[in-house]
């Protein structure tokens, strides 16, 4: 059981390293960083309590929102998905990404208190 | 000219002695002679006594709505009906309006006396009943054991009412009182010893006596909620010249002989208390302000430091002097007390304390409620309002939220860095293409 699990993981990792374009790997690294920040924040809130609840929500939403936007960017920029996003060029995808981020950070700054 | 001066002096004299006007009601004017030492001690202290027989048809306490007397002494135990405009209702109203009364009963007390004392919270035993003590009677007793010796141990522990510790015991011959133990305003000044009881001396005992042992009160006192004072003694002879000067010696077991009874000292202290010479307090100036300021602000804010000062004075020999005590408490109350501290006594009778207003806003009262045996009731309440913090008085950045601030900014920084890398990213193929 464990043998097959480790083989699956190593095979996945090798496939990923070989077949994924570097641009997507860049986005993946950025996603991993956002994930780490979100998890640390959540653990901190569990330890210390929810005292400035609005600040917690704001910080956590900023992580979650950034994660979602970056994932969308990765989807739209991935050349393998070109069939599904015919009308949206990678530049347009990036522009949407930036615009959505501006709105997200505006909200976060207002709510963080 | 001399006439005008004497008129002015008379006016001033009457003004100064307004609190010492006393009406003395007597059964018969012989009491004036048999109790001469007692009355002389009162006049020496400045009281102006007016002696009247109790059934005098011109008796009047108030004229044109003003009371003529501040104090009343009723030395007429066997009175059946008051003369003039006096009655049980008039006397009760007199106490309600702040007058002080000293009442003395005896073995033959009339029902009117019973009614008056009942209004004040005590019960006088039935007519003919005397306090009998077969173990603590004096050598001079006539055989019925009604002339009893009351020890100092049976005196209430209240120096304000009974004065300093006495050395001689007291002589008593009269009826017993029963005080309601549930009544918080009633004080048992002198009780009989545990071997005493109250019954008719000549009858066989067929029923349980009304008062037995320490429940038999010889002298009782009451301070009403308006600070009027009433003292009831079961014995008129307690105040007589004969008892004042008589030696005291218990007949049984070769009791120690005391050359003079303690009656005179006790009656001195009692009259000083009941006629409001001793144990009278009043509140002077009350002030409160923020710590560091001088004037009272319009309102306070939560979590501020507040200083409270109250001036309490005591009456001593007709003059108001600063009072000193270590147990006056201040309560900061909004329905329930939030802060309760002891006030520190400072110089010249100003009690002060400093405390922190709690974290709860609302309308509070600064209450000082000082109730001690023998002293007048002291009540002072001052209202203050406490506001919550203004919007600008909160801390701008909360320390425990710093991780959240950090993450939000790091997300912004991350987007910025990521977009630079993403836009300028070139793979090896692209660089090769460009260079071609």
Contacts between the chains, C-beta under 8 A, distances in Angstrom:
chain1	res1	chain2	res2	distance
A	21	B	427	7.5
A	22	B	425	7.2
A	22	B	427	5.5
A	23	B	422	7.2
A	23	B	425	5.9
A	23	B	427	7.5
A	26	B	418	7.6
A	26	B	421	6.1
A	26	B	422	6.4
A	26	B	425	6.3
A	27	B	418	7.9
A	27	B	422	7.5
A	30	B	414	6.8
A	30	B	418	4.7
A	33	B	414	6.3
A	34	B	411	7.0
A	34	B	414	6.9
A	37	B	407	5.2
A	37	B	410	6.2
A	37	B	411	7.1
A	38	B	407	7.8
A	40	B	403	7.6
A	40	B	407	7.7
A	41	B	403	6.2
A	41	B	404	6.6
A	41	B	407	5.1
A	44	B	403	5.1
A	48	B	400	6.0
A	51	B	398	7.5
A	51	B	400	5.6
A	51	B	401	7.6
A	52	B	398	5.0
A	52	B	400	6.7
A	52	B	401	4.3
A	52	B	404	7.4
A	55	B	398	6.8
A	55	B	401	3.8
A	55	B	404	4.3
A	55	B	405	7.1
A	56	B	401	7.5
A	56	B	404	5.7
A	58	B	404	6.5
A	58	B	408	6.3
A	59	B	403	7.2
A	59	B	404	3.3
A	59	B	405	7.3
A	59	B	407	4.4
A	59	B	408	5.1
A	60	B	404	7.7
A	60	B	407	7.9
A	62	B	407	6.6
A	62	B	408	4.7
A	62	B	411	4.6
A	63	B	407	6.2
A	63	B	411	6.2
A	66	B	411	4.9
A	66	B	414	7.0
A	66	B	415	6.6
A	70	B	418	7.7
A	94	B	419	7.6
A	94	B	422	7.1
A	94	B	423	7.5
A	97	B	419	8.0
A	98	B	415	7.9
A	98	B	419	6.6
A	101	B	415	5.2
A	105	B	408	7.7
A	105	B	411	7.4
A	105	B	412	5.4
A	105	B	415	7.8
A	108	B	408	5.1
A	108	B	411	7.7
A	109	B	408	7.2
A	112	B	401	7.8
A	112	B	404	6.6
A	112	B	405	6.5
A	112	B	408	5.7
A	113	B	398	7.6
A	113	B	401	7.5
